[in-house]
Amino acid sequence: MSVKGPGPTGPSGIPEIPDDGGGVVETSGSAALDRSTPVSTPQAPDAISALADGLQSGAVKPEEALGRLLDMAAERVPAAMRAQVRAELEAALKEDPNLAERARRLGLI
């Protein structure tokens, strides 16, 4: 694919770029949108959404929510490493200045 230098431009005033088939592809406006691939927004897993709902409704205390989140993170590693990962995450919450400040503001530590 090559880009034309100075010369004719498309209706938007932006230089046209030839596509691989020898035609010209408009690079802006609705023509560009028509050729775009839809982008999906990642959705939170159901367990995290349920946890957030519980926090908002007051059914789950912040400390409990944090514990569940740490458990969810630890579940993603081999069973033999879970306790170590959980301990390291807890330590990071206390030792990392940014995480510790956020946890303090939330009343978690």
C-alpha positions in Angstrom: 0.0 0.0 0.0 1.4 3.4 -0.9 0.5 7.0 0.1 0.3 9.6 -2.6 2.3 12.8 -2.1 1.0 16.2 -2.9 -1.7 16.1 -5.4 -5.4 15.3 -5.6 -7.3 15.0 -2.3 -10.6 13.4 -1.4 -13.7 15.4 -0.6 -12.5 16.0 2.9 -9.3 17.6 1.8 -7.2 14.7 3.1 -5.0 13.0 0.5 -6.5 9.8 -0.9 -4.6 6.5 -0.3 -4.8 3.8 -2.9 -6.0 0.4 -1.6 -4.2 -2.8 -2.5 -6.6 -3.4 -5.4 -5.6 -0.3 -7.3 -8.7 1.7 -6.3 -8.8 4.7 -3.9 -9.9 4.5 -0.3 -11.3 7.6 1.3 -9.5 8.1 4.7 -12.1 10.1 6.6 -15.7 10.8 7.1 -18.5 8.2 6.7 -16.5 6.2 4.1 -13.8 5.5 6.6 -16.4 4.5 9.2 -18.1 2.1 6.8 -14.9 0.2 6.4 -14.0 0.0 10.1 -14.2 -3.1 12.2 -16.6 -2.8 15.1 -14.7 -2.4 18.4 -16.1 -4.2 21.3 -15.8 -2.9 24.9 -14.5 -5.4 27.3 -17.2 -6.4 29.9 -16.5 -7.1 33.5 -16.9 -10.7 34.4 -20.2 -11.5 36.1 -18.6 -12.1 39.5 -17.0 -8.6 39.5 -20.3 -7.0 38.3 -22.1 -8.8 41.1 -19.5 -7.6 43.6 -19.8 -4.1 42.4 -23.6 -4.3 42.7 -23.2 -5.6 46.2 -20.9 -2.7 47.2 -23.3 -0.1 45.7 -26.3 -1.6 47.5 -24.4 -1.9 50.8 -24.8 -5.7 51.0 -21.0 -6.1 50.7 -18.5 -4.2 52.9 -15.4 -2.7 51.2 -13.1 -5.0 53.1 -15.1 -8.1 52.0 -15.0 -6.9 48.4 -11.3 -6.5 48.5 -10.9 -10.0 49.9 -13.0 -11.4 47.2 -11.1 -9.5 44.5 -7.8 -10.9 45.9 -9.3 -14.4 45.9 -10.4 -14.0 42.3 -7.0 -12.8 41.2 -5.3 -15.7 43.1 -7.7 -18.2 41.4 -6.0 -17.5 38.1 -2.7 -19.0 39.1 -1.9 -22.7 39.8 -3.2 -23.9 43.2 0.3 -24.4 44.6 1.0 -20.6 44.1 -2.3 -19.1 45.3 -1.4 -18.5 48.9 1.9 -16.8 47.8 0.1 -14.6 45.2 -2.6 -13.6 47.7 0.1 -12.7 50.2 2.0 -10.6 47.6 -1.1 -8.8 46.6 -1.9 -8.0 50.2 1.7 -6.8 50.7 1.5 -4.6 47.6 -1.7 -2.9 49.0 0.2 -2.0 52.1 3.7 -1.2 50.7 3.0 0.4 47.3 2.5 4.1 48.0 -0.2 4.6 45.3 -2.1 1.4 46.2 -1.8 2.1 49.9 -3.1 5.6 49.6 -6.1 4.4 47.6 -6.8 1.7 50.1 -6.5 4.2 53.0 -9.0 6.5 51.2 -11.4 3.6 50.9 -10.9 2.7 54.5 -9.5 -0.7 53.7 -6.2 -0.4 55.6 
